Amino acid sequence: MALACSDVSVRTDGGALGLTRKATSTIGRMAGAVAGPPAGAWRLRPERITVSRMTQELSAMIFDVDGTLAETEDAHRLAFNQAFAEHDLPWSWDLALYKDLLAVSGGKERIRAYVQRFDPARLEPGLDESIAALHKRKTAIYTERVAAGAVPLRPGVSRLIAEAREAGLRLAVATTTSRANVLALIDGATGGEAHDWFEVLACAEDAPLKKPDPQVYRYVLDRMGLPAEACLAVEDSSNGVRAASAAGVPVVVTLSAYTEADDAASALAVFPDLDGVGLSDLRRLHAGRR
Ligand SMILES: [Mg+2]
C-alpha cells in the first residue's frame, strides 16, 4: 500500500531500508491517519522518498578515528622518535617533517624514504633488516602507549558523545585502521568506559578500501539500516570528507594537527576541534544543509 502527500511517498508494506522511527512517524502524520502497521514498523524505500530534507532528522553520528577521536598520528611520530633514540640514531621527526613523510604509506617505507632523503650515507646492505627491527620496536612503543591511555580523546569528543547518547542518537565508527588498534585506542583513552558507545565499529577488516573510497560508510549505513541523510559524519581529513560525501552522508570536520591544510570544501562546517560544539549546533547544521 502506498500513501502520498505533497512531498513524500510512503509505503506501508515494509521496504528493505528504513528511516528512523521518529522520522517515519513524522511522515505518517504528514500523510494523514492510515490503517497499517504501527509507525515504528514502517520501512521506506529510499528510491521512493523525496522527503524535504528538513524532515530527515539526525538519527546517528558516525566518527572517524585517526585524527578525529584522537591525534594518533602524533603518537606514531613520537613512537618513531623514541625508537630512533633507543637505537642511538640522531634522527628526530618534528611535526612539519612528519606531515611530509605521511605522503609515504607504511612505517618501514616511511623510514627508508627518510634515510634516502636525509641520511643517504646509511643506504648500505642490511638496511632493510635494521629498518624492520626499528619499526618493530616503534610499533611496540606505540601499542603500549595507546593501551596505557597515553593518547587521549581530542577536546570535546567525550562530552559530545555523551550528549548524543543522552539524546538517543545512534553512534558508529567508520575507519580503515585495524579493529585491534581502534579497540586499544578507545579502551585506552577511556579506561574501558567507551566499550558500548558505538553500535557499529566498521574497521579495516570490514571495509578494506581506504578512504576516500566510500566503502566503509556504505558498510556502516547497511549495518545500521539508516539512509545516509539521517546521519552525520565527523572527519578530520579531505579523504574522510570525500568518503562520507560519496556515500551521501553529511559531514563536519574537526581539523587535526596533520590535516589543517586539507580541503574540506564540501563539509557542512569546519571546526578547529569539537570543544564547544554542541549537539544542538550539529542538529542545526544537519537540518539546514542544502
Ligand atoms: Mg582521520
Residues whose N, C-alpha, C, O or C-beta is under 5 A from the ligand:
A	BS01	MG	D64 D66 G67 T68 D236 S237
